[in-house]
């Protein structure tokens, strides 16, 4: 039985791991979540999220049959929910590997309890994000035209197109993220192999563990590979979301042509991703009684990073407005005024409220220690970051250079169905993840317990 530790009053002095945990209890409590029979609550959540996945499949199938005209896009607003959701999901996906790799290279011990599901979040979110550009193509069955494959016609992709950049960036990022996640998983798969009672589970986990025996040679190669992948992942994360920012900043639309977009998008990805990790952490902590492994110390640290990212985002919003006012481009200033006062003004002010005002509550240690309040802040941040993408995409496209071409965007039921279906697909992936994979890295937590025992 996991031990609750909420009675501690100072997160700075609270241990990262409950001191009563030892090698045996860590292995038992984490592996039993996977090896024990499936609960009714898991089946209920899995089936409900499966219904949402069916909704996504129906929406995508109808799109392939009828075309992109079923969406609310028009001749002016050629990007709608599809690109908004793409940027939002790729932001969520960028953060997980960045969090894990960056904290690993910085030797932060509190990452040990959250890095596994943060990395899983990356893989699921990035995979979902990659679907939206394909849906937006109109002819998704020709997506392979984006790849520089040898062909007799001598036709090559337009390498100056951000769409091609996205394909390379997302593809490389998913490959590195999967390798980073799977490498860290190998020792735990061997533990599941040794603790599994059914012969089938022993065979499956044994095959996935790649013959891991925990020898000194195995650990030496493991540590070397993990450090290399972590070092590759951090710059890759920065480059991927910089490319997403360049999708906009290389265009001529007022409000997009800005050099701030690359760092602005990278910080925004970390901001929304950390908020999603907080939501997932709190949910898994409550559902699987992980209080001994995920303490208030973890939530306090993540809340501080969320606050720091919020301050950077607030600075970015302010600089956007200032440069539009200070510059000499009348279209930029007109676009800024229209954003704050036009038909999409509620989305803009909602974005500022969720992304800048609400996270300031995290200055209070009491808020950082209050799980319900911190959960609400994280959810509002994710809503605010989605609104930010809505403002960037829809608001700017609807007000270009020529007033006669101004158009408003009204999402249809199929826009909403595709978006809600993508959320359900993310949850469905996570239900599978927590059922078959240890969500907390046992070998890293055991190492932490050993180090804590030596210090005491």
C-alpha positions as CSV (number, residue, x, y, z in Angstrom):
1,X,0.0,0.0,0.0
2,X,1.4,3.4,-1.0
3,X,1.9,5.9,1.8
4,X,0.3,9.4,1.6
5,X,2.6,12.2,2.5
6,X,0.4,15.3,2.2
7,X,0.8,16.2,5.9
8,X,4.2,17.8,5.2
9,X,3.9,21.6,5.3
10,X,7.1,22.6,3.5
11,X,7.6,21.1,0.0
12,X,11.3,22.2,0.0
13,X,12.0,19.9,2.9
14,X,9.7,17.1,1.8
15,X,11.5,14.1,0.5
16,X,11.3,13.3,-3.2
17,X,10.5,9.7,-2.3
18,X,8.8,8.4,0.8
19,X,11.6,7.2,3.1
20,X,9.8,4.0,4.0
21,X,10.1,2.7,0.4
22,X,12.8,0.1,-0.4
23,X,13.7,-2.0,-3.4
24,X,11.0,-4.6,-2.8
25,X,8.2,-2.2,-2.1
26,X,9.1,-0.1,-5.1
27,X,9.1,-3.1,-7.5
28,X,5.9,-4.5,-6.0
29,X,3.8,-1.4,-5.9
30,X,4.7,-0.2,-9.5
31,X,4.7,-3.6,-11.2
32,X,1.5,-4.8,-9.6
33,X,-0.4,-2.0,-11.4
34,X,0.6,-3.7,-14.7
35,X,0.6,-7.4,-13.6
36,X,-2.6,-7.4,-11.5
37,X,-6.0,-8.1,-13.2
38,X,-7.6,-5.1,-14.9
39,X,-10.0,-3.1,-12.8
40,X,-13.6,-2.1,-13.8
41,X,-12.7,1.6,-13.7
42,X,-10.0,1.0,-16.3
43,X,-12.4,-0.8,-18.6
44,X,-15.0,2.0,-18.2
45,X,-12.5,4.7,-19.1
46,X,-11.0,2.6,-22.0
47,X,-14.4,2.0,-23.5
48,X,-15.6,5.6,-23.2
49,X,-12.4,6.9,-24.8
50,X,-12.8,4.2,-27.4
51,X,-16.2,5.7,-28.4
52,X,-14.4,9.0,-28.8
53,X,-11.8,7.3,-31.1
54,X,-14.7,6.0,-33.2
55,X,-16.0,9.6,-33.5
56,X,-12.5,10.6,-34.8
57,X,-12.5,7.8,-37.3
58,X,-16.0,8.7,-38.5
59,X,-15.0,12.4,-38.9
60,X,-11.8,11.5,-40.8
61,X,-13.7,9.0,-43.0
62,X,-16.4,11.6,-43.9
63,X,-13.6,14.1,-44.6
64,X,-11.9,11.7,-47.0
65,X,-15.3,11.1,-48.7
66,X,-16.6,14.7,-48.9
67,X,-13.5,16.8,-48.8
68,X,-12.4,19.7,-46.6
69,X,-15.6,21.6,-47.5
70,X,-17.2,20.0,-44.4
71,X,-15.0,22.2,-42.3
72,X,-15.6,25.9,-41.6
73,X,-12.6,27.1,-43.6
74,X,-13.2,29.5,-46.5
75,X,-11.3,31.3,-49.2
76,X,-9.7,33.7,-46.7
77,X,-9.4,31.5,-43.5
78,X,-7.8,28.5,-45.3
79,X,-6.5,27.1,-41.9
80,X,-8.9,26.3,-39.2
81,X,-9.2,23.8,-36.3
82,X,-7.0,21.4,-38.1
83,X,-3.9,23.6,-38.0
84,X,-4.8,25.0,-34.6
85,X,-5.0,21.5,-33.2
86,X,-1.8,20.5,-35.0
87,X,0.2,23.3,-33.4
88,X,-1.4,22.7,-30.0
89,X,-0.7,19.0,-30.0
90,X,2.9,19.3,-31.3
91,X,3.4,21.8,-28.4
92,X,2.1,19.3,-25.9
93,X,4.3,16.6,-27.6
94,X,7.5,18.7,-27.5
95,X,7.4,19.2,-23.8
96,X,7.5,15.6,-22.6
97,X,10.9,14.7,-24.0
98,X,12.3,18.2,-23.3
99,X,11.2,17.8,-19.6
100,X,12.7,14.4,-19.2
101,X,15.9,15.0,-21.2
102,X,16.6,18.4,-19.9
103,X,16.1,17.4,-16.2
104,X,18.1,14.3,-16.8
105,X,21.1,16.2,-18.1
106,X,20.7,18.7,-15.2
107,X,20.7,15.8,-12.8
108,X,17.4,16.8,-11.2
109,X,16.4,13.8,-9.0
110,X,12.7,14.8,-8.9
111,X,12.3,13.8,-12.5
112,X,12.4,10.1,-11.7
113,X,8.7,9.8,-10.9
114,X,7.3,11.8,-13.8
115,X,9.6,11.2,-16.8
116,X,8.0,8.0,-18.0
117,X,4.5,9.3,-18.5
118,X,5.9,12.6,-19.7
119,X,7.8,10.8,-22.5
120,X,4.7,8.7,-23.3
121,X,2.7,11.9,-23.5
122,X,5.2,13.2,-26.1
123,X,4.9,10.1,-28.3
124,X,1.1,10.1,-28.2
125,X,0.7,13.9,-28.7
126,X,3.2,14.1,-31.5
127,X,1.6,11.2,-33.3
128,X,-1.8,12.8,-33.1
129,X,-0.3,16.1,-34.2
130,X,1.1,14.5,-37.3
131,X,-2.4,13.4,-38.4
132,X,-3.7,16.9,-38.8
133,X,-1.5,18.1,-41.6
134,X,-2.4,14.9,-43.4
135,X,-6.1,15.5,-42.9
136,X,-5.6,19.1,-44.2
137,X,-3.9,18.1,-47.4
138,X,-7.2,17.4,-49.1
139,X,-5.6,14.4,-50.9
140,X,-3.9,12.7,-47.9
141,X,-3.2,9.5,-49.9
142,X,-0.6,11.5,-51.7
143,X,1.3,12.6,-48.6
144,X,4.4,10.6,-49.7
145,X,5.0,13.4,-52.3
146,X,6.5,15.3,-49.4
147,X,9.3,12.8,-49.1
148,X,12.5,13.0,-51.3
149,X,12.1,9.5,-52.6
150,X,13.8,8.5,-55.9
151,X,11.4,8.5,-58.9
152,X,11.6,8.3,-62.6
153,X,9.8,11.7,-63.1
154,X,12.6,13.6,-61.4
155,X,10.0,15.5,-59.3
156,X,11.3,16.5,-55.9
157,X,9.5,18.2,-53.0
158,X,9.7,22.0,-52.7
159,X,12.3,22.2,-49.9
160,X,11.4,25.8,-49.3
161,X,7.9,24.8,-48.2
162,X,7.3,24.7,-44.4
163,X,5.1,21.7,-45.0
164,X,8.2,19.7,-46.0
165,X,10.1,21.0,-43.0
166,X,7.2,19.8,-40.7
167,X,7.4,16.3,-42.2
168,X,11.1,16.0,-41.5
169,X,10.9,17.7,-38.1
170,X,8.0,15.6,-36.8
171,X,9.3,12.3,-38.3
172,X,12.7,12.8,-36.7
173,X,11.3,13.9,-33.4
174,X,9.0,10.9,-33.1
175,X,11.8,8.5,-33.9
176,X,14.2,10.0,-31.3
177,X,11.4,10.3,-28.7
178,X,10.5,6.6,-29.1
179,X,14.1,5.5,-28.9
180,X,14.6,7.7,-25.8
181,X,11.4,6.3,-24.1
182,X,12.1,2.7,-25.0
183,X,15.7,2.8,-23.9
184,X,14.7,4.0,-20.5
185,X,12.0,1.3,-20.4
186,X,14.3,-1.7,-21.0
187,X,15.4,-2.4,-17.3
188,X,11.7,-2.2,-16.2
189,X,10.6,-4.6,-18.9
190,X,13.1,-7.0,-17.5
191,X,11.6,-6.6,-14.0
192,X,8.1,-7.3,-15.4
193,X,9.5,-10.3,-17.2
194,X,10.9,-11.7,-13.9
195,X,7.8,-10.9,-11.8
196,X,5.1,-11.9,-14.3
197,X,3.2,-15.1,-13.5
198,X,1.7,-16.0,-16.8
199,X,4.0,-17.6,-19.4
200,X,2.7,-15.3,-22.2
201,X,3.6,-12.2,-20.2
202,X,7.0,-13.6,-19.5
203,X,7.6,-14.2,-23.2
204,X,6.3,-10.8,-24.3
205,X,8.2,-8.7,-21.7
206,X,11.2,-11.0,-22.1
207,X,11.3,-10.3,-25.9
208,X,10.9,-6.5,-25.3
209,X,13.6,-6.5,-22.6
210,X,16.1,-7.6,-25.3
211,X,17.9,-10.1,-23.0
212,X,18.5,-7.5,-20.2
213,X,20.2,-9.2,-17.2
214,X,21.4,-6.1,-15.3
215,X,25.1,-6.9,-15.7
216,X,27.7,-4.2,-15.3
217,X,28.3,-4.2,-19.1
218,X,24.5,-3.8,-19.7
219,X,24.4,-0.8,-17.4
220,X,27.5,0.7,-18.9
221,X,26.0,0.6,-22.4
222,X,22.6,1.7,-21.1
223,X,23.9,4.8,-19.4
224,X,26.0,5.8,-22.4
225,X,23.0,5.4,-24.9
226,X,20.6,7.2,-22.6
227,X,22.9,10.2,-22.2
228,X,23.5,10.4,-26.0
229,X,19.7,10.3,-26.7
230,X,19.0,12.9,-24.0
231,X,21.7,15.2,-25.5
232,X,20.1,14.7,-28.9
233,X,16.6,15.3,-27.7
234,X,17.0,18.7,-26.2
235,X,18.2,20.6,-29.4
236,X,15.8,18.5,-31.5
237,X,12.9,19.8,-29.4
238,X,14.0,23.3,-29.9
239,X,14.4,22.8,-33.6
240,X,11.0,21.1,-34.1
241,X,8.9,23.9,-32.6
242,X,11.1,26.5,-34.1
243,X,10.1,25.0,-37.5
244,X,6.5,25.2,-36.5
245,X,7.0,28.9,-35.7
246,X,8.7,29.3,-39.1
247,X,5.5,28.0,-40.7
248,X,4.0,31.3,-39.8
249,X,6.9,33.8,-39.6
250,X,8.1,33.0,-43.2
251,X,4.6,34.1,-44.5
252,X,3.8,37.7,-45.4
253,X,0.6,38.0,-43.3
254,X,0.6,40.9,-40.8
255,X,1.0,39.6,-37.4
256,X,3.0,36.5,-38.5
257,X,6.2,38.0,-40.0
258,X,8.1,38.3,-36.8
259,X,11.5,37.0,-35.6
260,X,10.1,36.3,-32.2
261,X,8.0,33.3,-33.3
262,X,10.7,30.6,-33.0
263,X,11.6,31.2,-29.3
264,X,8.0,32.2,-28.6
265,X,6.7,28.9,-29.9
266,X,9.4,26.9,-28.1
267,X,8.6,28.5,-24.7
268,X,4.8,28.1,-25.5
269,X,5.4,24.4,-26.1
270,X,7.2,24.0,-22.8
271,X,4.4,26.0,-21.1
272,X,1.5,24.0,-22.4
273,X,3.4,20.7,-22.1
274,X,4.3,21.3,-18.4
275,X,0.6,22.1,-17.8
276,X,-0.4,18.9,-19.4
277,X,2.2,16.9,-17.4
278,X,0.7,18.5,-14.2
279,X,-2.8,17.4,-15.2
280,X,-1.6,13.8,-16.0
281,X,0.5,13.6,-12.8
282,X,-2.4,14.6,-10.6
283,X,-4.8,12.2,-12.3
284,X,-2.4,9.2,-12.2
285,X,-1.3,10.0,-8.6
286,X,-4.9,9.9,-7.5
287,X,-6.1,7.0,-9.6
288,X,-3.2,4.6,-8.8
289,X,-2.3,5.9,-5.2
290,X,1.2,7.0,-6.2
291,X,1.5,9.4,-3.3
292,X,4.8,7.8,-2.1
293,X,6.4,8.3,-5.5
294,X,4.9,11.6,-6.7
295,X,5.0,13.9,-3.7
296,X,4.1,17.6,-3.2
297,X,7.8,18.3,-4.0
298,X,7.2,17.3,-7.6
299,X,4.1,19.4,-8.0
300,X,5.8,22.4,-6.3
301,X,8.7,22.2,-8.7
302,X,6.5,21.9,-11.8
303,X,4.3,24.8,-10.6
304,X,7.5,27.0,-10.4
305,X,8.5,26.1,-13.9
306,X,4.9,26.8,-15.1
307,X,5.1,30.2,-13.4
308,X,8.5,31.0,-15.1
309,X,7.2,30.0,-18.5
310,X,4.1,32.2,-17.9
311,X,6.3,35.2,-17.3
312,X,8.2,34.6,-20.5
313,X,4.9,34.2,-22.4
314,X,3.6,37.5,-20.9
315,X,6.8,39.2,-22.1
316,X,6.3,37.8,-25.6
317,X,2.7,39.0,-25.8
318,X,3.9,42.5,-24.6
319,X,6.7,42.6,-27.1
320,X,4.4,41.7,-30.0
321,X,2.1,44.6,-29.2
322,X,5.0,47.0,-28.5
323,X,6.8,46.2,-31.8
324,X,3.5,46.6,-33.8
325,X,3.0,50.0,-32.2
326,X,6.6,51.1,-32.3
327,X,7.2,50.0,-35.9
328,X,6.3,51.7,-39.1
329,X,4.0,49.0,-40.6
330,X,0.4,50.2,-40.5
331,X,-0.9,46.7,-41.3
332,X,0.8,45.2,-38.2
333,X,-0.7,47.8,-35.9
334,X,-4.1,47.5,-37.5
335,X,-3.9,43.7,-37.0
336,X,-3.0,44.2,-33.3
337,X,-5.9,46.6,-32.7
338,X,-8.3,44.2,-34.5
339,X,-7.0,41.3,-32.3
340,X,-7.8,43.2,-29.1
341,X,-11.1,44.8,-30.2
342,X,-12.5,42.8,-33.1
343,X,-14.7,39.8,-33.3
344,X,-12.0,37.5,-31.9
345,X,-11.3,39.7,-29.0
346,X,-12.9,37.3,-26.4
347,X,-10.4,34.6,-27.5
348,X,-7.5,37.1,-27.2
349,X,-8.4,38.3,-23.7
350,X,-9.2,34.8,-22.6
351,X,-5.7,33.8,-23.8
352,X,-4.1,36.5,-21.6
353,X,-6.3,35.6,-18.6
354,X,-5.4,31.9,-18.8
355,X,-1.7,32.2,-19.8
356,X,-0.6,35.3,-17.9
357,X,-3.0,36.2,-15.1
358,X,-4.0,32.8,-13.7
359,X,-0.5,31.3,-13.4
360,X,0.5,34.2,-11.1
361,X,-1.3,32.3,-8.4
362,X,1.7,30.0,-8.3
363,X,3.7,32.7,-6.5
364,X,1.9,31.4,-3.4
365,X,3.3,28.3,-1.9
366,X,-0.2,27.5,-0.6
367,X,-1.4,27.3,-4.2
368,X,1.5,25.2,-5.3
369,X,0.6,22.7,-2.5
370,X,-3.1,22.7,-3.2
371,X,-3.8,19.9,-5.7
372,X,-7.3,21.1,-6.7
373,X,-6.2,24.7,-7.4
374,X,-3.0,23.6,-9.2
375,X,-5.1,21.2,-11.3
376,X,-7.4,24.1,-12.2
377,X,-4.5,26.4,-13.1
378,X,-3.0,23.7,-15.4
379,X,-6.3,23.0,-17.2
380,X,-6.8,26.8,-17.7
381,X,-3.3,27.1,-19.1
382,X,-4.0,24.4,-21.7
383,X,-7.2,26.1,-22.6
384,X,-5.3,29.4,-22.9
385,X,-2.7,27.9,-25.1
386,X,-5.3,26.5,-27.4
387,X,-6.9,30.0,-27.6
388,X,-3.5,31.4,-28.4
389,X,-3.3,29.1,-31.5
390,X,-6.8,30.1,-32.4
391,X,-5.9,33.8,-32.3
392,X,-2.7,33.3,-34.3
393,X,-4.3,31.2,-37.0
394,X,-7.9,32.3,-37.4
395,X,-7.7,35.9,-36.3
396,X,-4.8,36.8,-38.5
397,X,-6.0,34.9,-41.6
398,X,-9.4,36.6,-41.3
399,X,-7.9,40.1,-41.5
400,X,-5.3,40.3,-44.2
401,X,-4.3,43.2,-46.4
402,X,-7.5,43.8,-48.4
403,X,-10.7,44.7,-46.4
404,X,-12.9,43.3,-49.2
405,X,-11.4,39.8,-48.5
406,X,-12.0,39.9,-44.7
407,X,-13.9,36.8,-43.7
408,X,-15.0,35.3,-40.4
409,X,-14.4,31.7,-39.5
410,X,-17.2,29.6,-38.0
411,X,-16.3,26.0,-37.1
412,X,-18.7,23.3,-38.1
413,X,-19.8,20.2,-36.2
414,X,-17.1,18.2,-38.0
415,X,-14.4,20.6,-36.8
416,X,-15.5,20.0,-33.3
417,X,-15.9,16.2,-33.8
418,X,-12.3,16.0,-35.1
419,X,-10.9,18.0,-32.2
420,X,-12.8,16.1,-29.5
421,X,-12.0,12.8,-31.2
422,X,-8.3,13.6,-31.0
423,X,-8.6,14.2,-27.3
424,X,-10.3,10.8,-26.9
425,X,-7.5,9.2,-29.0
426,X,-4.9,10.7,-26.6
427,X,-6.8,9.3,-23.6
428,X,-7.2,5.9,-25.3
429,X,-3.4,5.7,-25.8
430,X,-2.9,6.6,-22.2
431,X,-5.2,3.9,-21.0
432,X,-3.2,1.3,-22.9
433,X,0.0,2.8,-21.6
434,X,-0.9,2.5,-17.9
435,X,-2.2,-1.0,-18.4
436,X,0.8,-2.6,-20.1
437,X,3.8,-0.4,-19.1
438,X,5.1,0.7,-15.7
439,X,4.2,4.4,-15.5
440,X,7.0,5.1,-13.0
441,X,10.5,4.0,-13.8
442,X,11.3,1.4,-11.2
443,X,15.0,1.2,-11.7
444,X,15.4,5.0,-11.4
445,X,13.3,5.1,-8.2
446,X,15.2,2.2,-6.7
447,X,18.5,4.1,-7.4
448,X,17.0,7.2,-5.8
449,X,16.0,5.2,-2.7
450,X,19.5,3.8,-2.5
451,X,21.0,7.3,-2.6
452,X,18.5,8.6,0.0
453,X,19.5,5.7,2.2
454,X,23.2,6.5,1.9
455,X,22.6,10.1,2.8
456,X,20.6,9.2,5.9
